Amino acid sequence: MYRDNVTPQSLMLNFLGLYVLGRDIAVYSGSVIDIFGRVDVSEEAVRSTLSRMTTRGLLDKHRSGRKVYFGLTQRANDVLLDGEQRIWQRGAVNRDWDGTWTLVGFSLPEGRRGERHDLRTQLQWAGFGPVQNGLWIAPGTRDVAQMVTELDLTENVTVFTAQHAKPTEAADLATRAFDTAAIAARYQDFLEKWGGRAPQASLPDDLARQLVLHGDWLDLVRQDPHLPAELLAEDWPAIEAEQLFQALATRYREIAAPLAAAAVESIAL
């Protein structure tokens, strides 16, 4: 399977964000299978991904004759809009930090390990990192009320905003809570993979390259806590990587869009 470390669900989310979000349509599963074949994702993997996303409330199943179509739920719309914002609006680094941190403290017994895992996963997605046991932080003011409510953990979580004070330094907090070396390495890997005159030439066309590019980039930015620029090295590789992504995304879009239009069979909702 060509996708490297990009999961079929990540590719699916990008496909849905590019070609279904905002269109009030449901797409035929067979055409999704054909498109994902371009990036060597098997029919079984596509069907399994669509099934799991339906079970999780991200997709609605529709039938027309003997064909099955999939449309976005409101939850999926929210997820995809968030991803769109991360990709196109946030920027590679945070240049407007006011020195404030959002802190989330929690305590859950061993018997509630699953809930603790879900909370940590959601916090990581929201840009938080663990500064010490049961205490996660993120730069700036972050609204986590909806997340905590949906997880039904209001009674177990404490949220507040604060500024660091001596002897604690902001840069030390950043390196304690976030593996900045690993984040930088992931951006360097992206630059190596997608740099050059003809990146990913082994893929069949620009639609395939577009899907993998967006999948790689979303996986990058969803793991990036968007740290303040003043806490990062001047040559922070996310800046160059973002410029490369935007240039390639623009290049691939011109050919990918008509290819997708020809390949995707849909019904109006």
C-alpha positions as CSV (number, residue, x, y, z in Angstrom):
1,M,0.0,0.0,0.0
2,Y,1.5,3.3,-1.1
3,R,0.1,5.4,1.7
4,D,3.2,5.1,4.0
5,N,2.2,6.3,7.4
6,V,-1.0,8.0,6.3
7,T,-4.0,5.9,7.3
8,P,-7.0,5.2,5.0
9,Q,-9.2,7.3,7.3
10,S,-6.8,10.3,7.0
11,L,-6.9,10.0,3.3
12,M,-10.7,9.6,3.4
13,L,-11.1,12.8,5.5
14,N,-9.0,14.7,3.0
15,F,-11.0,13.3,0.1
16,L,-14.3,14.3,1.8
17,G,-12.9,17.7,2.7
18,L,-11.8,18.4,-0.9
19,Y,-14.8,17.0,-2.8
20,V,-17.8,16.6,-0.5
21,L,-17.7,19.3,2.1
22,G,-20.1,22.1,1.4
23,R,-21.7,20.3,-1.6
24,D,-24.8,18.6,0.0
25,I,-24.1,15.4,-1.8
26,A,-23.5,11.7,-1.0
27,V,-20.8,9.8,-3.0
28,Y,-21.1,6.3,-4.4
29,S,-18.9,3.9,-2.6
30,G,-17.7,2.3,-5.8
31,S,-16.3,5.6,-7.1
32,V,-14.5,6.1,-3.8
33,I,-13.0,2.7,-4.2
34,D,-11.8,3.5,-7.7
35,I,-10.2,6.8,-6.6
36,F,-8.5,5.2,-3.6
37,G,-7.1,2.5,-5.9
38,R,-4.9,5.3,-7.4
39,V,-3.0,5.4,-4.1
40,D,-3.0,1.6,-3.7
41,V,-5.6,1.5,-0.9
42,S,-7.5,-1.8,-1.3
43,E,-11.3,-2.1,-1.7
44,E,-11.5,-3.9,1.6
45,A,-9.7,-1.0,3.4
46,V,-12.0,1.5,1.8
47,R,-15.2,-0.4,2.7
48,S,-13.9,-0.9,6.3
49,T,-13.0,2.8,6.6
50,L,-16.5,3.9,5.4
51,S,-18.1,1.4,7.8
52,R,-16.1,2.6,10.8
53,M,-16.8,6.2,10.0
54,T,-20.5,5.5,9.7
55,T,-20.5,3.7,13.1
56,R,-18.7,6.7,14.6
57,G,-21.3,9.1,13.4
58,L,-19.2,10.7,10.7
59,L,-21.0,9.4,7.7
60,D,-24.6,8.7,6.8
61,K,-25.5,5.8,4.5
62,H,-27.9,6.4,1.6
63,R,-29.3,3.9,-0.9
64,S,-30.3,4.5,-4.5
65,G,-31.3,1.4,-6.3
66,R,-28.6,-1.2,-5.5
67,K,-25.9,1.4,-4.9
68,V,-24.8,2.7,-1.6
69,Y,-23.8,6.3,-1.1
70,F,-22.2,8.1,1.8
71,G,-22.8,11.7,3.0
72,L,-21.4,13.8,5.7
73,T,-23.0,14.2,9.1
74,Q,-22.9,17.4,11.1
75,R,-20.2,15.9,13.2
76,A,-18.1,15.2,10.0
77,N,-18.8,18.8,8.8
78,D,-17.4,20.1,12.1
79,V,-14.3,17.9,11.9
80,L,-13.6,18.8,8.3
81,L,-14.1,22.5,8.9
82,D,-11.6,22.3,11.7
83,G,-9.1,20.5,9.5
84,E,-9.7,23.1,6.8
85,Q,-8.9,25.9,9.3
86,R,-5.7,24.1,10.5
87,I,-4.5,23.7,6.9
88,W,-5.3,27.1,5.4
89,Q,-5.8,29.6,8.2
90,R,-3.6,29.0,11.3
91,G,-0.2,29.4,9.7
92,A,3.0,27.4,10.4
93,V,3.7,29.2,13.7
94,N,1.8,31.3,16.3
95,R,3.0,34.9,16.0
96,D,0.4,36.5,18.2
97,W,1.0,34.8,21.6
98,D,0.3,36.9,24.6
99,G,2.2,34.7,27.1
100,T,-0.9,33.0,28.4
101,W,-1.2,29.3,28.8
102,T,-4.4,27.2,29.1
103,L,-4.0,24.5,31.7
104,V,-6.1,21.3,32.0
105,G,-5.9,19.3,35.2
106,F,-7.6,15.9,35.6
107,S,-7.7,12.9,37.8
108,L,-9.3,9.6,36.7
109,P,-9.0,6.3,38.5
110,E,-7.4,3.2,36.8
111,G,-10.9,1.8,36.3
112,R,-11.7,4.6,33.9
113,R,-8.7,4.1,31.7
114,G,-10.7,4.3,28.5
115,E,-12.1,7.7,29.4
116,R,-8.6,8.9,30.4
117,H,-7.3,7.8,27.0
118,D,-10.1,9.6,25.2
119,L,-9.4,12.8,27.1
120,R,-5.7,12.6,26.3
121,T,-6.4,12.0,22.7
122,Q,-8.7,14.9,22.4
123,L,-6.3,17.2,24.3
124,Q,-3.5,16.3,21.9
125,W,-5.7,17.0,19.0
126,A,-6.5,20.4,20.5
127,G,-2.8,21.3,20.8
128,F,-2.1,20.4,24.4
129,G,0.9,18.6,25.8
130,P,1.6,16.9,29.2
131,V,3.8,19.1,31.5
132,Q,3.4,16.6,34.4
133,N,1.1,13.8,35.5
134,G,-2.5,14.9,35.1
135,L,-1.6,18.4,33.9
136,W,-1.7,19.4,30.3
137,I,-1.0,22.8,28.8
138,A,-1.3,24.7,25.5
139,P,-0.1,28.2,24.5
140,G,-2.8,30.8,24.4
141,T,-6.5,30.6,25.4
142,R,-8.1,27.4,24.3
143,D,-11.8,26.6,24.7
144,V,-12.1,23.0,25.8
145,A,-15.6,23.2,27.4
146,Q,-17.4,21.4,24.5
147,M,-14.7,18.6,24.5
148,V,-15.0,18.0,28.3
149,T,-18.8,18.1,28.1
150,E,-19.0,15.6,25.2
151,L,-16.7,13.3,27.1
152,D,-18.9,13.7,30.2
153,L,-15.9,14.6,32.3
154,T,-17.0,18.0,33.7
155,E,-16.7,16.8,37.3
156,N,-13.2,15.4,36.7
157,V,-11.5,18.2,34.8
158,T,-10.2,21.6,36.0
159,V,-9.5,24.3,33.3
160,F,-7.9,27.7,33.8
161,T,-5.6,30.1,32.1
162,A,-2.4,31.5,33.6
163,Q,1.1,32.9,32.8
164,H,4.3,31.3,33.8
165,A,6.4,32.8,36.6
166,K,10.0,32.5,37.8
167,P,11.8,30.2,38.0
168,T,9.7,28.6,35.2
169,E,10.6,29.8,31.7
170,A,8.2,29.6,28.8
171,A,10.8,27.8,26.6
172,D,11.3,25.2,29.3
173,L,7.5,24.6,29.5
174,A,7.4,24.1,25.7
175,T,10.2,21.5,25.7
176,R,8.8,19.7,28.7
177,A,5.2,19.5,27.3
178,F,6.1,19.0,23.6
179,D,8.7,17.0,21.8
180,T,9.9,19.9,19.6
181,A,12.7,17.8,18.1
182,A,10.3,15.2,17.0
183,I,7.9,17.9,15.5
184,A,10.8,19.4,13.6
185,A,11.9,16.0,12.3
186,R,8.4,15.3,10.9
187,Y,8.5,18.6,9.0
188,Q,12.0,17.7,7.7
189,D,10.7,14.4,6.5
190,F,7.9,16.1,4.7
191,L,10.4,18.4,2.9
192,E,12.4,15.5,1.9
193,K,9.4,13.5,0.6
194,W,7.8,16.4,-1.3
195,G,10.8,18.5,-2.4
196,G,12.4,18.3,-5.8
197,R,11.2,18.9,-9.3
198,A,8.8,15.9,-9.6
199,P,7.7,14.7,-6.1
200,Q,6.0,11.4,-5.9
201,A,6.4,10.7,-9.6
202,S,5.5,7.0,-9.0
203,L,1.8,8.0,-8.3
204,P,-0.4,7.8,-11.4
205,D,-1.7,11.4,-11.5
206,D,-2.2,14.7,-9.7
207,L,-5.4,13.5,-8.0
208,A,-3.5,10.7,-6.3
209,R,-0.7,13.1,-5.5
210,Q,-3.2,15.6,-4.1
211,L,-4.8,13.0,-1.8
212,V,-1.5,11.8,-0.4
213,L,-0.1,15.4,-0.1
214,H,-3.1,16.5,1.9
215,G,-3.1,13.4,4.0
216,D,0.6,13.9,4.9
217,W,0.1,17.6,5.7
218,L,-3.0,17.1,7.8
219,D,-1.3,14.4,9.8
220,L,1.6,16.9,10.4
221,V,-0.5,19.8,11.5
222,R,-2.8,17.7,13.7
223,Q,0.3,16.7,15.7
224,D,1.6,20.3,15.8
225,P,0.6,22.2,18.9
226,H,1.2,25.5,17.0
227,L,3.8,26.8,19.4
228,P,4.6,30.5,19.6
229,A,7.3,31.6,17.2
230,E,9.4,33.1,20.0
231,L,9.8,29.7,21.6
232,L,11.1,28.1,18.4
233,A,14.3,28.1,16.5
234,E,14.6,30.8,13.8
235,D,14.9,28.1,11.1
236,W,11.9,26.2,12.3
237,P,11.2,23.8,9.4
238,A,7.4,24.2,9.5
239,I,7.6,27.5,7.7
240,E,9.4,26.1,4.7
241,A,7.2,23.0,4.7
242,E,4.0,25.1,4.7
243,Q,5.2,27.1,1.7
244,L,6.0,23.8,-0.1
245,F,2.6,22.3,0.8
246,Q,0.7,25.4,-0.5
247,A,2.7,25.5,-3.7
248,L,2.1,21.8,-4.5
249,A,-1.6,22.0,-3.4
250,T,-2.2,24.8,-5.9
251,R,-0.3,23.0,-8.6
252,Y,-2.2,19.7,-8.2
253,R,-5.6,21.3,-7.8
254,E,-5.8,22.4,-11.4
255,I,-5.7,18.8,-12.8
256,A,-7.0,16.9,-9.8
257,A,-10.4,18.8,-9.7
258,P,-11.6,17.7,-13.2
259,L,-10.3,14.2,-12.6
260,A,-12.3,13.9,-9.4
261,A,-15.4,15.4,-11.1
262,A,-15.2,12.7,-13.7
263,A,-14.6,9.9,-11.3
264,V,-17.0,10.7,-8.5
265,E,-20.6,9.6,-8.8
266,S,-22.9,11.3,-6.4
267,I,-26.5,12.0,-5.5
268,A,-28.0,15.3,-4.2
269,L,-29.2,15.3,-0.5
